[in-house]
Protein backbone atom coordinates (compact mmCIF):
# COMPACT_ATOMS: atom_id res chain seq x y z
CA UNK A 1 0.00 0.00 0.00
CA UNK A 2 1.33 3.43 -0.87
CA UNK A 3 1.89 6.13 1.69
CA UNK A 4 -0.54 9.03 1.51
CA UNK A 5 0.67 12.59 1.71
CA UNK A 6 -1.05 14.52 4.47
CA UNK A 7 -2.60 17.90 4.99
CA UNK A 8 -2.49 19.18 8.55
CA UNK A 9 -5.49 20.91 10.03
CA UNK A 10 -5.48 22.47 13.47
CA UNK A 11 -7.91 21.52 16.19
CA UNK A 12 -9.26 25.08 15.96
CA UNK A 13 -9.92 24.67 12.23
CA UNK A 14 -11.55 21.29 12.83
CA UNK A 15 -13.82 22.79 15.50
CA UNK A 16 -14.88 25.60 13.17
CA UNK A 17 -15.89 23.01 10.55
CA UNK A 18 -17.78 20.99 13.14
CA UNK A 19 -19.72 23.96 14.47
CA UNK A 20 -20.61 25.46 11.09
CA UNK A 21 -21.01 22.44 8.82
CA UNK A 22 -22.05 19.64 11.19
CA UNK A 23 -23.91 21.49 13.95
CA UNK A 24 -25.28 24.05 11.43
CA UNK A 25 -24.53 26.98 13.73
CA UNK A 26 -24.55 30.48 12.33
CA UNK A 27 -21.20 32.27 12.39
CA UNK A 28 -22.11 34.56 15.26
CA UNK A 29 -23.02 31.67 17.58
CA UNK A 30 -20.10 29.54 16.39
CA UNK A 31 -17.66 32.40 16.98
CA UNK A 32 -19.11 32.94 20.44
CA UNK A 33 -18.74 29.21 21.17
CA UNK A 34 -15.06 29.41 20.20
CA UNK A 35 -14.54 32.64 22.18
CA UNK A 36 -13.47 34.59 19.12
CA UNK A 37 -14.78 37.37 16.92
CA UNK A 38 -16.97 36.63 13.93
CA UNK A 39 -14.29 37.87 11.51
CA UNK A 40 -11.64 35.65 13.10
CA UNK A 41 -14.03 32.70 12.99
CA UNK A 42 -14.59 33.35 9.28
CA UNK A 43 -10.82 33.36 8.61
CA UNK A 44 -10.38 30.08 10.52
CA UNK A 45 -13.30 28.46 8.69
CA UNK A 46 -12.08 29.63 5.27
CA UNK A 47 -8.61 28.25 5.98
CA UNK A 48 -10.13 24.93 7.08
CA UNK A 49 -12.33 24.67 3.98
CA UNK A 50 -9.36 25.32 1.70
CA UNK A 51 -7.22 22.67 3.41
CA UNK A 52 -9.98 20.04 3.40
CA UNK A 53 -10.84 20.75 -0.25
CA UNK A 54 -7.18 20.53 -1.26
CA UNK A 55 -6.80 17.21 0.55
CA UNK A 56 -9.91 15.73 -1.05
CA UNK A 57 -9.05 16.86 -4.58
CA UNK A 58 -5.50 15.52 -4.27
CA UNK A 59 -6.46 12.28 -2.45
CA UNK A 60 -4.46 13.21 0.64
CA UNK A 61 -4.91 12.16 4.25
CA UNK A 62 -6.04 14.76 6.79
CA UNK A 63 -4.16 14.96 10.08
CA UNK A 64 -5.52 16.97 13.00
CA UNK A 65 -2.77 18.68 14.96
CA UNK A 66 -2.89 20.26 18.38
CA UNK A 67 -1.22 23.67 18.65
CA UNK A 68 0.94 23.94 21.73
PDB file of N, CA, C, O and CB in Angstrom:
ATOM      1  N   UNK A   1       0.845  -1.192   0.000  1.00  0.00           N
ATOM      2  CA  UNK A   1       0.000   0.000   0.000  1.00  0.00           C
ATOM      3  C   UNK A   1       0.877   1.237   0.000  1.00  0.00           C
ATOM      4  O   UNK A   1       1.870   1.297   0.724  1.00  0.00           O
ATOM      5  CB  UNK A   1      -0.954   0.008   1.218  1.00  0.00           C
ATOM      6  N   UNK A   2       0.519   2.215  -0.801  1.00  0.00           N
ATOM      7  CA  UNK A   2       1.332   3.428  -0.875  1.00  0.00           C
ATOM      8  C   UNK A   2       1.043   4.363   0.303  1.00  0.00           C
ATOM      9  O   UNK A   2      -0.040   4.356   0.887  1.00  0.00           O
ATOM     10  CB  UNK A   2       1.078   4.157  -2.200  1.00  0.00           C
ATOM     11  N   UNK A   3       2.036   5.146   0.615  1.00  0.00           N
ATOM     12  CA  UNK A   3       1.886   6.125   1.686  1.00  0.00           C
ATOM     13  C   UNK A   3       1.164   7.353   1.158  1.00  0.00           C
ATOM     14  O   UNK A   3       1.508   7.870   0.095  1.00  0.00           O
ATOM     15  CB  UNK A   3       3.259   6.514   2.275  1.00  0.00           C
ATOM     16  N   UNK A   4       0.174   7.819   1.888  1.00  0.00           N
ATOM     17  CA  UNK A   4      -0.543   9.028   1.505  1.00  0.00           C
ATOM     18  C   UNK A   4       0.186  10.259   2.021  1.00  0.00           C
ATOM     19  O   UNK A   4       0.719  10.258   3.131  1.00  0.00           O
ATOM     20  CB  UNK A   4      -1.983   8.996   2.038  1.00  0.00           C
ATOM     21  N   UNK A   5       0.206  11.298   1.215  1.00  0.00           N
ATOM     22  CA  UNK A   5       0.667  12.593   1.705  1.00  0.00           C
ATOM     23  C   UNK A   5      -0.430  13.135   2.605  1.00  0.00           C
ATOM     24  O   UNK A   5      -1.595  12.766   2.460  1.00  0.00           O
ATOM     25  CB  UNK A   5       0.997  13.591   0.523  1.00  0.00           C
ATOM     26  N   UNK A   6      -0.064  14.002   3.530  1.00  0.00           N
ATOM     27  CA  UNK A   6      -1.053  14.520   4.470  1.00  0.00           C
ATOM     28  C   UNK A   6      -1.168  16.033   4.405  1.00  0.00           C
ATOM     29  O   UNK A   6      -0.234  16.743   4.032  1.00  0.00           O
ATOM     30  CB  UNK A   6      -0.703  14.096   5.877  1.00  0.00           C
ATOM     31  N   UNK A   7      -2.336  16.488   4.779  1.00  0.00           N
ATOM     32  CA  UNK A   7      -2.601  17.903   4.988  1.00  0.00           C
ATOM     33  C   UNK A   7      -2.908  18.044   6.469  1.00  0.00           C
ATOM     34  O   UNK A   7      -3.735  17.309   7.008  1.00  0.00           O
ATOM     35  CB  UNK A   7      -3.790  18.440   4.076  1.00  0.00           C
ATOM     36  N   UNK A   8      -2.252  18.975   7.119  1.00  0.00           N
ATOM     37  CA  UNK A   8      -2.493  19.178   8.547  1.00  0.00           C
ATOM     38  C   UNK A   8      -3.551  20.249   8.754  1.00  0.00           C
ATOM     39  O   UNK A   8      -3.538  21.300   8.113  1.00  0.00           O
ATOM     40  CB  UNK A   8      -1.191  19.565   9.272  1.00  0.00           C
ATOM     41  N   UNK A   9      -4.458  19.955   9.657  1.00  0.00           N
ATOM     42  CA  UNK A   9      -5.492  20.907  10.028  1.00  0.00           C
ATOM     43  C   UNK A   9      -5.452  21.043  11.552  1.00  0.00           C
ATOM     44  O   UNK A   9      -5.333  20.049  12.268  1.00  0.00           O
ATOM     45  CB  UNK A   9      -6.917  20.448   9.519  1.00  0.00           C
ATOM     46  N   UNK A  10      -5.552  22.259  12.030  1.00  0.00           N
ATOM     47  CA  UNK A  10      -5.476  22.474  13.469  1.00  0.00           C
ATOM     48  C   UNK A  10      -6.789  22.079  14.135  1.00  0.00           C
ATOM     49  O   UNK A  10      -7.834  21.997  13.488  1.00  0.00           O
ATOM     50  CB  UNK A  10      -5.137  23.941  13.778  1.00  0.00           C
ATOM     51  N   UNK A  11      -6.713  21.842  15.414  1.00  0.00           N
ATOM     52  CA  UNK A  11      -7.905  21.523  16.188  1.00  0.00           C
ATOM     53  C   UNK A  11      -8.912  22.677  16.108  1.00  0.00           C
ATOM     54  O   UNK A  11     -10.121  22.447  16.069  1.00  0.00           O
ATOM     55  CB  UNK A  11      -7.532  21.228  17.660  1.00  0.00           C
ATOM     56  N   UNK A  12      -8.418  23.894  16.083  1.00  0.00           N
ATOM     57  CA  UNK A  12      -9.264  25.085  15.963  1.00  0.00           C
ATOM     58  C   UNK A  12     -10.007  25.088  14.620  1.00  0.00           C
ATOM     59  O   UNK A  12     -11.198  25.396  14.563  1.00  0.00           O
ATOM     60  CB  UNK A  12      -8.412  26.369  16.107  1.00  0.00           C
ATOM     61  N   UNK A  13      -9.295  24.745  13.547  1.00  0.00           N
ATOM     62  CA  UNK A  13      -9.920  24.668  12.231  1.00  0.00           C
ATOM     63  C   UNK A  13     -10.965  23.556  12.198  1.00  0.00           C
ATOM     64  O   UNK A  13     -12.054  23.736  11.652  1.00  0.00           O
ATOM     65  CB  UNK A  13      -8.859  24.435  11.142  1.00  0.00           C
ATOM     66  N   UNK A  14     -10.633  22.419  12.778  1.00  0.00           N
ATOM     67  CA  UNK A  14     -11.545  21.290  12.832  1.00  0.00           C
ATOM     68  C   UNK A  14     -12.826  21.670  13.584  1.00  0.00           C
ATOM     69  O   UNK A  14     -13.929  21.336  13.153  1.00  0.00           O
ATOM     70  CB  UNK A  14     -10.864  20.084  13.501  1.00  0.00           C
ATOM     71  N   UNK A  15     -12.668  22.365  14.702  1.00  0.00           N
ATOM     72  CA  UNK A  15     -13.818  22.787  15.502  1.00  0.00           C
ATOM     73  C   UNK A  15     -14.693  23.766  14.724  1.00  0.00           C
ATOM     74  O   UNK A  15     -15.918  23.702  14.818  1.00  0.00           O
ATOM     75  CB  UNK A  15     -13.351  23.428  16.819  1.00  0.00           C
ATOM     76  N   UNK A  16     -14.087  24.662  13.963  1.00  0.00           N
ATOM     77  CA  UNK A  16     -14.877  25.601  13.165  1.00  0.00           C
ATOM     78  C   UNK A  16     -15.721  24.850  12.132  1.00  0.00           C
ATOM     79  O   UNK A  16     -16.883  25.191  11.915  1.00  0.00           O
ATOM     80  CB  UNK A  16     -13.955  26.625  12.464  1.00  0.00           C
ATOM     81  N   UNK A  17     -15.145  23.840  11.500  1.00  0.00           N
ATOM     82  CA  UNK A  17     -15.888  23.010  10.552  1.00  0.00           C
ATOM     83  C   UNK A  17     -17.036  22.276  11.242  1.00  0.00           C
ATOM     84  O   UNK A  17     -18.150  22.212  10.722  1.00  0.00           O
ATOM     85  CB  UNK A  17     -14.949  22.002   9.877  1.00  0.00           C
ATOM     86  N   UNK A  18     -16.752  21.734  12.400  1.00  0.00           N
ATOM     87  CA  UNK A  18     -17.776  20.986  13.138  1.00  0.00           C
ATOM     88  C   UNK A  18     -18.954  21.885  13.498  1.00  0.00           C
ATOM     89  O   UNK A  18     -20.112  21.522  13.292  1.00  0.00           O
ATOM     90  CB  UNK A  18     -17.175  20.366  14.414  1.00  0.00           C
ATOM     91  N   UNK A  19     -18.645  23.060  14.037  1.00  0.00           N
ATOM     92  CA  UNK A  19     -19.715  23.963  14.466  1.00  0.00           C
ATOM     93  C   UNK A  19     -20.555  24.455  13.287  1.00  0.00           C
ATOM     94  O   UNK A  19     -21.785  24.452  13.352  1.00  0.00           O
ATOM     95  CB  UNK A  19     -19.125  25.154  15.212  1.00  0.00           C
ATOM     96  N   UNK A  20     -19.901  24.871  12.228  1.00  0.00           N
ATOM     97  CA  UNK A  20     -20.608  25.458  11.087  1.00  0.00           C
ATOM     98  C   UNK A  20     -21.262  24.404  10.201  1.00  0.00           C
ATOM     99  O   UNK A  20     -22.439  24.527   9.861  1.00  0.00           O
ATOM    100  CB  UNK A  20     -19.653  26.291  10.260  1.00  0.00           C
ATOM    101  N   UNK A  21     -20.523  23.384   9.828  1.00  0.00           N
ATOM    102  CA  UNK A  21     -21.006  22.438   8.822  1.00  0.00           C
ATOM    103  C   UNK A  21     -21.742  21.225   9.397  1.00  0.00           C
ATOM    104  O   UNK A  21     -22.621  20.673   8.735  1.00  0.00           O
ATOM    105  CB  UNK A  21     -19.854  21.962   8.005  1.00  0.00           C
ATOM    106  N   UNK A  22     -21.404  20.810  10.599  1.00  0.00           N
ATOM    107  CA  UNK A  22     -22.053  19.640  11.189  1.00  0.00           C
ATOM    108  C   UNK A  22     -23.185  20.063  12.126  1.00  0.00           C
ATOM    109  O   UNK A  22     -24.294  19.535  12.052  1.00  0.00           O
ATOM    110  CB  UNK A  22     -21.024  18.782  11.949  1.00  0.00           C
ATOM    111  N   UNK A  23     -22.894  21.015  13.003  1.00  0.00           N
ATOM    112  CA  UNK A  23     -23.912  21.485  13.948  1.00  0.00           C
ATOM    113  C   UNK A  23     -24.824  22.551  13.345  1.00  0.00           C
ATOM    114  O   UNK A  23     -25.820  22.932  13.959  1.00  0.00           O
ATOM    115  CB  UNK A  23     -23.246  22.035  15.194  1.00  0.00           C
ATOM    116  N   UNK A  24     -24.491  23.035  12.147  1.00  0.00           N
ATOM    117  CA  UNK A  24     -25.283  24.050  11.434  1.00  0.00           C
ATOM    118  C   UNK A  24     -25.482  25.342  12.221  1.00  0.00           C
ATOM    119  O   UNK A  24     -26.536  25.973  12.145  1.00  0.00           O
ATOM    120  CB  UNK A  24     -26.628  23.481  11.082  1.00  0.00           C
ATOM    121  N   UNK A  25     -24.453  25.725  12.981  1.00  0.00           N
ATOM    122  CA  UNK A  25     -24.526  26.984  13.726  1.00  0.00           C
ATOM    123  C   UNK A  25     -24.287  28.145  12.783  1.00  0.00           C
ATOM    124  O   UNK A  25     -23.563  28.017  11.795  1.00  0.00           O
ATOM    125  CB  UNK A  25     -23.501  27.007  14.885  1.00  0.00           C
ATOM    126  N   UNK A  26     -24.905  29.293  13.093  1.00  0.00           N
ATOM    127  CA  UNK A  26     -24.547  30.480  12.328  1.00  0.00           C
ATOM    128  C   UNK A  26     -23.197  30.977  12.836  1.00  0.00           C
ATOM    129  O   UNK A  26     -22.737  30.580  13.906  1.00  0.00           O
ATOM    130  CB  UNK A  26     -25.645  31.593  12.450  1.00  0.00           C
ATOM    131  N   UNK A  27     -22.572  31.847  12.055  1.00  0.00           N
ATOM    132  CA  UNK A  27     -21.201  32.267  12.393  1.00  0.00           C
ATOM    133  C   UNK A  27     -21.117  33.037  13.700  1.00  0.00           C
ATOM    134  O   UNK A  27     -20.120  32.938  14.415  1.00  0.00           O
ATOM    135  CB  UNK A  27     -20.636  33.117  11.284  1.00  0.00           C
ATOM    136  N   UNK A  28     -22.130  33.787  14.012  1.00  0.00           N
ATOM    137  CA  UNK A  28     -22.113  34.561  15.264  1.00  0.00           C
ATOM    138  C   UNK A  28     -22.085  33.620  16.462  1.00  0.00           C
ATOM    139  O   UNK A  28     -21.275  33.790  17.374  1.00  0.00           O
ATOM    140  CB  UNK A  28     -23.345  35.501  15.350  1.00  0.00           C
ATOM    141  N   UNK A  29     -22.972  32.626  16.458  1.00  0.00           N
ATOM    142  CA  UNK A  29     -23.017  31.674  17.578  1.00  0.00           C
ATOM    143  C   UNK A  29     -21.781  30.785  17.615  1.00  0.00           C
ATOM    144  O   UNK A  29     -21.268  30.478  18.691  1.00  0.00           O
ATOM    145  CB  UNK A  29     -24.270  30.807  17.487  1.00  0.00           C
ATOM    146  N   UNK A  30     -21.304  30.372  16.452  1.00  0.00           N
ATOM    147  CA  UNK A  30     -20.102  29.536  16.389  1.00  0.00           C
ATOM    148  C   UNK A  30     -18.889  30.305  16.905  1.00  0.00           C
ATOM    149  O   UNK A  30     -18.076  29.762  17.652  1.00  0.00           O
ATOM    150  CB  UNK A  30     -19.852  29.051  14.946  1.00  0.00           C
ATOM    151  N   UNK A  31     -18.769  31.565  16.505  1.00  0.00           N
ATOM    152  CA  UNK A  31     -17.659  32.397  16.984  1.00  0.00           C
ATOM    153  C   UNK A  31     -17.728  32.564  18.492  1.00  0.00           C
ATOM    154  O   UNK A  31     -16.712  32.484  19.182  1.00  0.00           O
ATOM    155  CB  UNK A  31     -17.676  33.774  16.299  1.00  0.00           C
ATOM    156  N   UNK A  32     -18.912  32.793  18.990  1.00  0.00           N
ATOM    157  CA  UNK A  32     -19.106  32.935  20.444  1.00  0.00           C
ATOM    158  C   UNK A  32     -18.704  31.639  21.158  1.00  0.00           C
ATOM    159  O   UNK A  32     -18.064  31.678  22.209  1.00  0.00           O
ATOM    160  CB  UNK A  32     -20.590  33.296  20.771  1.00  0.00           C
ATOM    161  N   UNK A  33     -19.078  30.503  20.587  1.00  0.00           N
ATOM    162  CA  UNK A  33     -18.743  29.209  21.172  1.00  0.00           C
ATOM    163  C   UNK A  33     -17.233  28.993  21.232  1.00  0.00           C
ATOM    164  O   UNK A  33     -16.726  28.342  22.146  1.00  0.00           O
ATOM    165  CB  UNK A  33     -19.396  28.088  20.376  1.00  0.00           C
ATOM    166  N   UNK A  34     -16.517  29.550  20.242  1.00  0.00           N
ATOM    167  CA  UNK A  34     -15.059  29.406  20.202  1.00  0.00           C
ATOM    168  C   UNK A  34     -14.340  30.578  20.888  1.00  0.00           C
ATOM    169  O   UNK A  34     -13.112  30.658  20.861  1.00  0.00           O
ATOM    170  CB  UNK A  34     -14.590  29.290  18.752  1.00  0.00           C
ATOM    171  N   UNK A  35     -15.104  31.474  21.494  1.00  0.00           N
ATOM    172  CA  UNK A  35     -14.537  32.644  22.178  1.00  0.00           C
ATOM    173  C   UNK A  35     -13.659  33.479  21.261  1.00  0.00           C
ATOM    174  O   UNK A  35     -12.536  33.845  21.608  1.00  0.00           O
ATOM    175  CB  UNK A  35     -13.730  32.204  23.385  1.00  0.00           C
ATOM    176  N   UNK A  36     -14.201  33.775  20.076  1.00  0.00           N
ATOM    177  CA  UNK A  36     -13.467  34.586  19.115  1.00  0.00           C
ATOM    178  C   UNK A  36     -14.443  35.524  18.416  1.00  0.00           C
ATOM    179  O   UNK A  36     -15.657  35.389  18.565  1.00  0.00           O
ATOM    180  CB  UNK A  36     -12.717  33.694  18.086  1.00  0.00           C
ATOM    181  N   UNK A  37     -13.918  36.457  17.666  1.00  0.00           N
ATOM    182  CA  UNK A  37     -14.785  37.371  16.916  1.00  0.00           C
ATOM    183  C   UNK A  37     -15.324  36.664  15.679  1.00  0.00           C
ATOM    184  O   UNK A  37     -14.793  35.639  15.251  1.00  0.00           O
ATOM    185  CB  UNK A  37     -14.017  38.662  16.516  1.00  0.00           C
ATOM    186  N   UNK A  38     -16.378  37.224  15.117  1.00  0.00           N
ATOM    187  CA  UNK A  38     -16.968  36.630  13.926  1.00  0.00           C
ATOM    188  C   UNK A  38     -15.986  36.676  12.751  1.00  0.00           C
ATOM    189  O   UNK A  38     -15.906  35.725  11.974  1.00  0.00           O
ATOM    190  CB  UNK A  38     -18.273  37.354  13.561  1.00  0.00           C
ATOM    191  N   UNK A  39     -15.245  37.767  12.620  1.00  0.00           N
ATOM    192  CA  UNK A  39     -14.292  37.872  11.508  1.00  0.00           C
ATOM    193  C   UNK A  39     -13.150  36.864  11.657  1.00  0.00           C
ATOM    194  O   UNK A  39     -12.698  36.288  10.667  1.00  0.00           O
ATOM    195  CB  UNK A  39     -13.724  39.299  11.425  1.00  0.00           C
ATOM    196  N   UNK A  40     -12.690  36.653  12.872  1.00  0.00           N
ATOM    197  CA  UNK A  40     -11.644  35.653  13.101  1.00  0.00           C
ATOM    198  C   UNK A  40     -12.185  34.255  12.827  1.00  0.00           C
ATOM    199  O   UNK A  40     -11.501  33.429  12.222  1.00  0.00           O
ATOM    200  CB  UNK A  40     -11.104  35.747  14.547  1.00  0.00           C
ATOM    201  N   UNK A  41     -13.406  33.991  13.268  1.00  0.00           N
ATOM    202  CA  UNK A  41     -14.029  32.695  12.994  1.00  0.00           C
ATOM    203  C   UNK A  41     -14.097  32.460  11.481  1.00  0.00           C
ATOM    204  O   UNK A  41     -13.798  31.363  11.009  1.00  0.00           O
ATOM    205  CB  UNK A  41     -15.450  32.625  13.622  1.00  0.00           C
ATOM    206  N   UNK A  42     -14.488  33.481  10.730  1.00  0.00           N
ATOM    207  CA  UNK A  42     -14.587  33.348   9.277  1.00  0.00           C
ATOM    208  C   UNK A  42     -13.234  33.013   8.659  1.00  0.00           C
ATOM    209  O   UNK A  42     -13.162  32.181   7.755  1.00  0.00           O
ATOM    210  CB  UNK A  42     -15.139  34.633   8.662  1.00  0.00           C
ATOM    211  N   UNK A  43     -12.166  33.644   9.128  1.00  0.00           N
ATOM    212  CA  UNK A  43     -10.822  33.359   8.606  1.00  0.00           C
ATOM    213  C   UNK A  43     -10.414  31.918   8.920  1.00  0.00           C
ATOM    214  O   UNK A  43      -9.847  31.233   8.070  1.00  0.00           O
ATOM    215  CB  UNK A  43      -9.789  34.345   9.200  1.00  0.00           C
ATOM    216  N   UNK A  44     -10.700  31.466  10.126  1.00  0.00           N
ATOM    217  CA  UNK A  44     -10.377  30.083  10.524  1.00  0.00           C
ATOM    218  C   UNK A  44     -11.158  29.099   9.656  1.00  0.00           C
ATOM    219  O   UNK A  44     -10.594  28.127   9.153  1.00  0.00           O
ATOM    220  CB  UNK A  44     -10.700  29.847  12.033  1.00  0.00           C
ATOM    221  N   UNK A  45     -12.442  29.349   9.484  1.00  0.00           N
ATOM    222  CA  UNK A  45     -13.297  28.464   8.694  1.00  0.00           C
ATOM    223  C   UNK A  45     -12.865  28.418   7.229  1.00  0.00           C
ATOM    224  O   UNK A  45     -12.834  27.347   6.623  1.00  0.00           O
ATOM    225  CB  UNK A  45     -14.750  28.916   8.792  1.00  0.00           C
ATOM    226  N   UNK A  46     -12.534  29.568   6.666  1.00  0.00           N
ATOM    227  CA  UNK A  46     -12.081  29.627   5.273  1.00  0.00           C
ATOM    228  C   UNK A  46     -10.797  28.830   5.094  1.00  0.00           C
ATOM    229  O   UNK A  46     -10.649  28.086   4.124  1.00  0.00           O
ATOM    230  CB  UNK A  46     -11.864  31.085   4.834  1.00  0.00           C
ATOM    231  N   UNK A  47      -9.871  28.989   6.034  1.00  0.00           N
ATOM    232  CA  UNK A  47      -8.606  28.246   5.981  1.00  0.00           C
ATOM    233  C   UNK A  47      -8.871  26.741   6.057  1.00  0.00           C
ATOM    234  O   UNK A  47      -8.247  25.958   5.340  1.00  0.00           O
ATOM    235  CB  UNK A  47      -7.665  28.686   7.135  1.00  0.00           C
ATOM    236  N   UNK A  48      -9.789  26.348   6.918  1.00  0.00           N
ATOM    237  CA  UNK A  48     -10.131  24.931   7.077  1.00  0.00           C
ATOM    238  C   UNK A  48     -10.763  24.376   5.802  1.00  0.00           C
ATOM    239  O   UNK A  48     -10.407  23.286   5.352  1.00  0.00           O
ATOM    240  CB  UNK A  48     -11.087  24.737   8.268  1.00  0.00           C
ATOM    241  N   UNK A  49     -11.692  25.120   5.226  1.00  0.00           N
ATOM    242  CA  UNK A  49     -12.334  24.666   3.982  1.00  0.00           C
ATOM    243  C   UNK A  49     -11.317  24.492   2.858  1.00  0.00           C
ATOM    244  O   UNK A  49     -11.385  23.523   2.102  1.00  0.00           O
ATOM    245  CB  UNK A  49     -13.421  25.661   3.549  1.00  0.00           C
ATOM    246  N   UNK A  50     -10.383  25.419   2.747  1.00  0.00           N
ATOM    247  CA  UNK A  50      -9.360  25.321   1.701  1.00  0.00           C
ATOM    248  C   UNK A  50      -8.490  24.083   1.899  1.00  0.00           C
ATOM    249  O   UNK A  50      -8.202  23.364   0.942  1.00  0.00           O
ATOM    250  CB  UNK A  50      -8.482  26.582   1.690  1.00  0.00           C
ATOM    251  N   UNK A  51      -8.075  23.837   3.134  1.00  0.00           N
ATOM    252  CA  UNK A  51      -7.224  22.672   3.413  1.00  0.00           C
ATOM    253  C   UNK A  51      -7.957  21.364   3.143  1.00  0.00           C
ATOM    254  O   UNK A  51      -7.401  20.453   2.530  1.00  0.00           O
ATOM    255  CB  UNK A  51      -6.740  22.703   4.864  1.00  0.00           C
ATOM    256  N   UNK A  52      -9.203  21.268   3.599  1.00  0.00           N
ATOM    257  CA  UNK A  52      -9.983  20.044   3.403  1.00  0.00           C
ATOM    258  C   UNK A  52     -10.237  19.817   1.912  1.00  0.00           C
ATOM    259  O   UNK A  52     -10.103  18.695   1.425  1.00  0.00           O
ATOM    260  CB  UNK A  52     -11.326  20.120   4.177  1.00  0.00           C
ATOM    261  N   UNK A  53     -10.600  20.865   1.194  1.00  0.00           N
ATOM    262  CA  UNK A  53     -10.844  20.752  -0.248  1.00  0.00           C
ATOM    263  C   UNK A  53      -9.590  20.303  -0.980  1.00  0.00           C
ATOM    264  O   UNK A  53      -9.652  19.431  -1.848  1.00  0.00           O
ATOM    265  CB  UNK A  53     -11.330  22.088  -0.818  1.00  0.00           C
ATOM    266  N   UNK A  54      -8.455  20.894  -0.635  1.00  0.00           N
ATOM    267  CA  UNK A  54      -7.185  20.532  -1.261  1.00  0.00           C
ATOM    268  C   UNK A  54      -6.885  19.050  -1.019  1.00  0.00           C
ATOM    269  O   UNK A  54      -6.489  18.330  -1.937  1.00  0.00           O
ATOM    270  CB  UNK A  54      -6.033  21.417  -0.715  1.00  0.00           C
ATOM    271  N   UNK A  55      -7.075  18.608   0.214  1.00  0.00           N
ATOM    272  CA  UNK A  55      -6.797  17.206   0.554  1.00  0.00           C
ATOM    273  C   UNK A  55      -7.716  16.260  -0.221  1.00  0.00           C
ATOM    274  O   UNK A  55      -7.260  15.228  -0.715  1.00  0.00           O
ATOM    275  CB  UNK A  55      -6.963  16.978   2.072  1.00  0.00           C
ATOM    276  N   UNK A  56      -8.969  16.588  -0.330  1.00  0.00           N
ATOM    277  CA  UNK A  56      -9.910  15.726  -1.050  1.00  0.00           C
ATOM    278  C   UNK A  56      -9.594  15.666  -2.537  1.00  0.00           C
ATOM    279  O   UNK A  56      -9.591  14.585  -3.127  1.00  0.00           O
ATOM    280  CB  UNK A  56     -11.337  16.217  -0.847  1.00  0.00           C
ATOM    281  N   UNK A  57      -9.332  16.806  -3.140  1.00  0.00           N
ATOM    282  CA  UNK A  57      -9.050  16.857  -4.575  1.00  0.00           C
ATOM    283  C   UNK A  57      -7.768  16.102  -4.923  1.00  0.00           C
ATOM    284  O   UNK A  57      -7.669  15.487  -5.984  1.00  0.00           O
ATOM    285  CB  UNK A  57      -8.943  18.309  -5.041  1.00  0.00           C
ATOM    286  N   UNK A  58      -6.791  16.155  -4.024  1.00  0.00           N
ATOM    287  CA  UNK A  58      -5.500  15.522  -4.272  1.00  0.00           C
ATOM    288  C   UNK A  58      -5.340  14.164  -3.577  1.00  0.00           C
ATOM    289  O   UNK A  58      -4.233  13.635  -3.480  1.00  0.00           O
ATOM    290  CB  UNK A  58      -4.401  16.442  -3.825  1.00  0.00           C
ATOM    291  N   UNK A  59      -6.454  13.608  -3.099  1.00  0.00           N
ATOM    292  CA  UNK A  59      -6.457  12.284  -2.445  1.00  0.00           C
ATOM    293  C   UNK A  59      -5.414  12.185  -1.341  1.00  0.00           C
ATOM    294  O   UNK A  59      -4.626  11.240  -1.295  1.00  0.00           O
ATOM    295  CB  UNK A  59      -6.210  11.187  -3.476  1.00  0.00           C
ATOM    296  N   UNK A  60      -5.421  13.162  -0.464  1.00  0.00           N
ATOM    297  CA  UNK A  60      -4.461  13.214   0.638  1.00  0.00           C
ATOM    298  C   UNK A  60      -5.160  12.895   1.959  1.00  0.00           C
ATOM    299  O   UNK A  60      -6.368  13.092   2.096  1.00  0.00           O
ATOM    300  CB  UNK A  60      -3.782  14.606   0.708  1.00  0.00           C
ATOM    301  N   UNK A  61      -4.400  12.406   2.913  1.00  0.00           N
ATOM    302  CA  UNK A  61      -4.907  12.161   4.254  1.00  0.00           C
ATOM    303  C   UNK A  61      -4.998  13.498   4.994  1.00  0.00           C
ATOM    304  O   UNK A  61      -4.275  14.444   4.681  1.00  0.00           O
ATOM    305  CB  UNK A  61      -3.995  11.151   5.024  1.00  0.00           C
ATOM    306  N   UNK A  62      -5.887  13.560   5.968  1.00  0.00           N
ATOM    307  CA  UNK A  62      -6.037  14.762   6.791  1.00  0.00           C
ATOM    308  C   UNK A  62      -5.618  14.426   8.212  1.00  0.00           C
ATOM    309  O   UNK A  62      -6.140  13.494   8.825  1.00  0.00           O
ATOM    310  CB  UNK A  62      -7.505  15.302   6.754  1.00  0.00           C
ATOM    311  N   UNK A  63      -4.671  15.194   8.726  1.00  0.00           N
ATOM    312  CA  UNK A  63      -4.163  14.959  10.078  1.00  0.00           C
ATOM    313  C   UNK A  63      -4.524  16.151  10.933  1.00  0.00           C
ATOM    314  O   UNK A  63      -4.229  17.292  10.578  1.00  0.00           O
ATOM    315  CB  UNK A  63      -2.621  14.720  10.081  1.00  0.00           C
ATOM    316  N   UNK A  64      -5.164  15.890  12.062  1.00  0.00           N
ATOM    317  CA  UNK A  64      -5.520  16.966  13.001  1.00  0.00           C
ATOM    318  C   UNK A  64      -4.360  17.147  13.962  1.00  0.00           C
ATOM    319  O   UNK A  64      -3.909  16.196  14.600  1.00  0.00           O
ATOM    320  CB  UNK A  64      -6.852  16.645  13.779  1.00  0.00           C
ATOM    321  N   UNK A  65      -3.883  18.381  14.059  1.00  0.00           N
ATOM    322  CA  UNK A  65      -2.768  18.683  14.956  1.00  0.00           C
ATOM    323  C   UNK A  65      -3.240  19.577  16.095  1.00  0.00           C
ATOM    324  O   UNK A  65      -4.182  20.356  15.947  1.00  0.00           O
ATOM    325  CB  UNK A  65      -1.612  19.359  14.185  1.00  0.00           C
ATOM    326  N   UNK A  66      -2.578  19.450  17.217  1.00  0.00           N
ATOM    327  CA  UNK A  66      -2.891  20.263  18.383  1.00  0.00           C
ATOM    328  C   UNK A  66      -1.796  21.306  18.524  1.00  0.00           C
ATOM    329  O   UNK A  66      -0.624  20.970  18.698  1.00  0.00           O
ATOM    330  CB  UNK A  66      -3.019  19.391  19.679  1.00  0.00           C
ATOM    331  N   UNK A  67      -2.186  22.582  18.448  1.00  0.00           N
ATOM    332  CA  UNK A  67      -1.222  23.669  18.653  1.00  0.00           C
ATOM    333  C   UNK A  67      -0.814  23.707  20.108  1.00  0.00           C
ATOM    334  O   UNK A  67      -1.651  23.582  21.003  1.00  0.00           O
ATOM    335  CB  UNK A  67      -1.813  25.034  18.219  1.00  0.00           C
ATOM    336  N   UNK A  68       0.461  23.877  20.339  1.00  0.00           N
ATOM    337  CA  UNK A  68       0.940  23.943  21.731  1.00  0.00           C
ATOM    338  C   UNK A  68       1.498  25.296  22.029  1.00  0.00           C
ATOM    339  O   UNK A  68       1.949  25.545  23.147  1.00  0.00           O
ATOM    340  CB  UNK A  68       1.996  22.880  22.005  1.00  0.00           C
TER     341      UNK A  68
END
